[in-house]
Amino acid sequence: QVQLVESGGGLVQPGGSLRLSCAVSISMHSINTMRWYRQGPGKERELVAAFTYGRGTQYAESVKGRFTMSRDDAKNIIYLQMSSLKPEDTAVYYCYADQLVQSRHNVYWGQGTQVTVSS
């Protein structure tokens, strides 16, 4: 079974930092797209960051300059480093991976991890 397991969420004060991790059970080399989404209370799901081979990483304007997406291929982990956090960043954060196998796209989602920014 393919799994994306997220961790690192929690409560943090405004201006603080937090790093989310997404452990992936499949080869990172078979994944062409890695993304982080979030969904705040009463809001639509929002794309936070997206990495695509050949295109690099793109960030939502609301997080640009504060969030950094990275990966560790040896450990099969996708990271989202969040800094200068704001109350507006409060949301459930989801890890996403698009695997390409024999021209077929397989999409996987993490279970989500809660991030709460509050004083």
Disulfide bonds with the S-S distance in Angstrom:
Cys22-Cys95 2.24
